[in-house]
Amino acid sequence: MESKIKVKKIMINNLKNIKNGEICSDIDFESIGNSDVVGIYGQNGSGKTAAIEAFALLKKILTMQSLPDNSNHLIYYNHKTINLSFVFIITNKFGEFYAYYDVVLEAGENKLFISSEKLSYKENKYRKQQKILVEKEGRDIIIRNNRLEDFDEKIRLKILLANEMSLEKNTSFIFNKNHREIYKSNFNDEEYEIFENIFNDFGMNFHIINNEQTGLILANILMPFSFNLNEIKGKIPYALSSPMVLSDKAYNDICKVIGQINIVLVNIVPGLQILVNQLNNETMENGQTGIRFEFLSKKDEIKLPLRCESAGILKLISILSTLIAVFNKSNSCVIIDELDSGVFEYLLGELLEVINENGKGQLFFTSHNLRALEVLPNKKLWFTTSNENKRFIHLKGVKKLSNSRDIYLRAVQLGGQNENLYIETDHYDIKKSFRKAGKLDV
């Protein structure tokens, strides 16, 4: 039986401008093999990007990357910690489970660090209790009810060394891949499978596409190229101004991914194809021979360097492999900030509708374009509020055949929801301020 895993809920405390916020997917065990599209909408500066940042922190934790430095100002003003909780639902050969990952991040001397983290699970059966798999707070560690003193000296030294390394490198203790042997000998088969579902099945198919990547494209500097094809997963920063050099294997992988993308690209941008133009062999810094190449765009018989295409086309190309994965792979989870940036409104609706109705994976996105409100059901949409203690809500009063866009715009103008969705701006005051500002230029 193929394991399936999806994010059920994320709870955020003290991250950027989110003092308290919760986003819950409507996915359940019966629909876990189907697509799950979740849109986040709201006023500028109201918490949309902060929600994406929470997922980005999870990505760093799962992949053992060092946490961000304090200059990013991720902790809510005048607070000392960020608290994040993620709830997953899992089906595997042992049954149906809820899995929980809770983490507390503090500001260190230079960077954020993990002050505590806990991984637990519960079987999806009546009255089943939640069980802790791993819990760490500072230097106190519990692995499946066993404290450090319960392990033999050899294992205890391994755990202590791993903990010191995680503290030194500013990474997660729980998701240190070197712990697999320890977990395997202390977890039962069911528990180890749940750990692997999160670490491997989810973690290896988890992609974050943030505003930094979009900004690099808009500046015509880089196209951060995300891809997910079979075992070929990751991201390369393709420089738009000059050719790139990759190893033979990486080059062949890129060619496969471009072949995959072209199948879809020609149908969303009629006639457009991407070519991989091999230029020559070149010795790389590690002494191995690599292949120098460039991307070309081809429409009809015209071939041009890819950098000649619009930012919108580059954005689509950069995310298309991950969207294909969301459509085809149940365990694929893609998080995209400002999905609508540079994308034609009608095409945005078409893509979301196709993935929502026929896909298998999970897509969380933010957007300013309201087209999604016309094609996605209300239960798939979360809206930011002006209440920092309850940052996300569903719209109320949306009937099955209602247009969420109309109800949202009416709520922005007239209110009527449980929380205020928009800090009011006044047409007259805006006009007056423009006129006043203009006088300074006289």
ChimeraX attribute file (.defattr): number of C-alpha atoms within 10 A of each C-alpha:
attribute: neighborCount
match mode: 1-to-1
recipient: residues
	/A:1	7
	/A:2	7
	/A:3	20
	/A:4	23
	/A:5	27
	/A:6	28
	/A:7	25
	/A:8	21
	/A:9	17
	/A:10	21
	/A:11	17
	/A:12	21
	/A:13	22
	/A:14	23
	/A:15	25
	/A:16	22
	/A:17	22
	/A:18	26
	/A:19	21
	/A:20	17
	/A:21	24
	/A:22	19
	/A:23	21
	/A:24	20
	/A:25	19
	/A:26	15
	/A:27	20
	/A:28	15
	/A:29	16
	/A:30	8
	/A:31	11
	/A:32	23
	/A:33	21
	/A:34	21
	/A:35	27
	/A:36	28
	/A:37	28
	/A:38	24
	/A:39	22
	/A:40	25
	/A:41	25
	/A:42	21
	/A:43	16
	/A:44	11
	/A:45	12
	/A:46	23
	/A:47	26
	/A:48	26
	/A:49	21
	/A:50	19
	/A:51	27
	/A:52	23
	/A:53	19
	/A:54	22
	/A:55	20
	/A:56	19
	/A:57	17
	/A:58	23
	/A:59	17
	/A:60	16
	/A:61	22
	/A:62	23
	/A:63	18
	/A:64	19
	/A:65	15
	/A:66	18
	/A:67	20
	/A:68	17
	/A:69	15
	/A:70	16
	/A:71	9
	/A:72	10
	/A:73	13
	/A:74	22
	/A:75	23
	/A:76	16
	/A:77	12
	/A:78	7
	/A:79	12
	/A:80	12
	/A:81	20
	/A:82	23
	/A:83	20
	/A:84	22
	/A:85	19
	/A:86	22
	/A:87	19
	/A:88	19
	/A:89	24
	/A:90	27
	/A:91	22
	/A:92	16
	/A:93	11
	/A:94	15
	/A:95	12
	/A:96	17
	/A:97	20
	/A:98	20
	/A:99	25
	/A:100	24
	/A:101	20
	/A:102	17
	/A:103	21
	/A:104	18
	/A:105	22
	/A:106	18
	/A:107	20
	/A:108	14
	/A:109	9
	/A:110	10
	/A:111	16
	/A:112	25
	/A:113	25
	/A:114	24
	/A:115	18
	/A:116	20
	/A:117	22
	/A:118	20
	/A:119	20
	/A:120	20
	/A:121	22
	/A:122	17
	/A:123	18
	/A:124	16
	/A:125	10
	/A:126	6
	/A:127	8
	/A:128	9
	/A:129	11
	/A:130	13
	/A:131	16
	/A:132	18
	/A:133	23
	/A:134	21
	/A:135	22
	/A:136	20
	/A:137	14
	/A:138	11
	/A:139	13
	/A:140	12
	/A:141	23
	/A:142	18
	/A:143	21
	/A:144	17
	/A:145	14
	/A:146	13
	/A:147	13
	/A:148	18
	/A:149	10
	/A:150	12
	/A:151	13
	/A:152	9
	/A:153	11
	/A:154	8
	/A:155	14
	/A:156	16
	/A:157	13
	/A:158	14
	/A:159	20
	/A:160	15
	/A:161	12
	/A:162	18
	/A:163	22
	/A:164	14
	/A:165	15
	/A:166	20
	/A:167	17
	/A:168	11
	/A:169	14
	/A:170	20
	/A:171	23
	/A:172	29
	/A:173	27
	/A:174	28
	/A:175	19
	/A:176	18
	/A:177	14
	/A:178	13
	/A:179	14
	/A:180	15
	/A:181	10
	/A:182	14
	/A:183	18
	/A:184	14
	/A:185	10
	/A:186	16
	/A:187	17
	/A:188	11
	/A:189	11
	/A:190	13
	/A:191	20
	/A:192	16
	/A:193	18
	/A:194	25
	/A:195	22
	/A:196	14
	/A:197	23
	/A:198	23
	/A:199	18
	/A:200	17
	/A:201	19
	/A:202	22
	/A:203	20
	/A:204	20
	/A:205	24
	/A:206	24
	/A:207	25
	/A:208	22
	/A:209	22
	/A:210	19
	/A:211	16
	/A:212	11
	/A:213	18
	/A:214	24
	/A:215	14
	/A:216	17
	/A:217	24
	/A:218	18
	/A:219	11
	/A:220	18
	/A:221	16
	/A:222	21
	/A:223	27
	/A:224	23
	/A:225	21
	/A:226	21
	/A:227	28
	/A:228	25
	/A:229	18
	/A:230	9
	/A:231	9
	/A:232	13
	/A:233	17
	/A:234	15
	/A:235	14
	/A:236	14
	/A:237	15
	/A:238	19
	/A:239	18
	/A:240	22
	/A:241	13
	/A:242	14
	/A:243	16
	/A:244	18
	/A:245	22
	/A:246	19
	/A:247	17
	/A:248	15
	/A:249	11
	/A:250	15
	/A:251	19
	/A:252	13
	/A:253	17
	/A:254	19
	/A:255	15
	/A:256	13
	/A:257	20
	/A:258	21
	/A:259	16
	/A:260	17
	/A:261	23
	/A:262	18
	/A:263	11
	/A:264	16
	/A:265	20
	/A:266	14
	/A:267	11
	/A:268	13
	/A:269	13
	/A:270	10
	/A:271	12
	/A:272	17
	/A:273	21
	/A:274	21
	/A:275	19
	/A:276	15
	/A:277	14
	/A:278	15
	/A:279	13
	/A:280	10
	/A:281	15
	/A:282	15
	/A:283	14
	/A:284	14
	/A:285	8
	/A:286	7
	/A:287	8
	/A:288	11
	/A:289	15
	/A:290	21
	/A:291	21
	/A:292	20
	/A:293	18
	/A:294	19
	/A:295	21
	/A:296	18
	/A:297	17
	/A:298	16
	/A:299	14
	/A:300	8
	/A:301	6
	/A:302	8
	/A:303	13
	/A:304	15
	/A:305	18
	/A:306	19
	/A:307	21
	/A:308	13
	/A:309	13
	/A:310	13
	/A:311	21
	/A:312	17
	/A:313	19
	/A:314	25
	/A:315	22
	/A:316	20
	/A:317	21
	/A:318	25
	/A:319	23
	/A:320	23
	/A:321	23
	/A:322	30
	/A:323	26
	/A:324	20
	/A:325	23
	/A:326	26
	/A:327	23
	/A:328	17
	/A:329	23
	/A:330	25
	/A:331	29
	/A:332	28
	/A:333	28
	/A:334	22
	/A:335	23
	/A:336	20
	/A:337	24
	/A:338	22
	/A:339	23
	/A:340	23
	/A:341	20
	/A:342	17
	/A:343	18
	/A:344	12
	/A:345	14
	/A:346	10
	/A:347	14
	/A:348	19
	/A:349	20
	/A:350	15
	/A:351	14
	/A:352	20
	/A:353	17
	/A:354	13
	/A:355	22
	/A:356	24
	/A:357	14
	/A:358	12
	/A:359	24
	/A:360	24
	/A:361	29
	/A:362	31
	/A:363	24
	/A:364	23
	/A:365	23
	/A:366	25
	/A:367	19
	/A:368	15
	/A:369	17
	/A:370	18
	/A:371	19
	/A:372	25
	/A:373	20
	/A:374	15
	/A:375	19
	/A:376	20
	/A:377	19
	/A:378	22
	/A:379	15
	/A:380	20
	/A:381	25
	/A:382	23
	/A:383	22
	/A:384	26
	/A:385	24
	/A:386	19
	/A:387	18
	/A:388	17
	/A:389	15
	/A:390	15
	/A:391	25
	/A:392	29
	/A:393	20
	/A:394	19
	/A:395	20
	/A:396	14
	/A:397	12
	/A:398	17
	/A:399	10
	/A:400	9
	/A:401	7
	/A:402	13
	/A:403	16
	/A:404	25
	/A:405	17
	/A:406	14
	/A:407	19
	/A:408	22
	/A:409	14
	/A:410	12
	/A:411	18
	/A:412	18
	/A:413	13
	/A:414	12
	/A:415	15
	/A:416	15
	/A:417	17
	/A:418	11
	/A:419	19
	/A:420	16
	/A:421	28
	/A:422	20
	/A:423	11
	/A:424	10
	/A:425	9
	/A:426	8
	/A:427	8
	/A:428	8
	/A:429	10
	/A:430	11
	/A:431	10
	/A:432	12
	/A:433	10
	/A:434	10
	/A:435	11
	/A:436	11
	/A:437	10
	/A:438	10
	/A:439	8
	/A:440	7
	/A:441	6
	/A:442	5
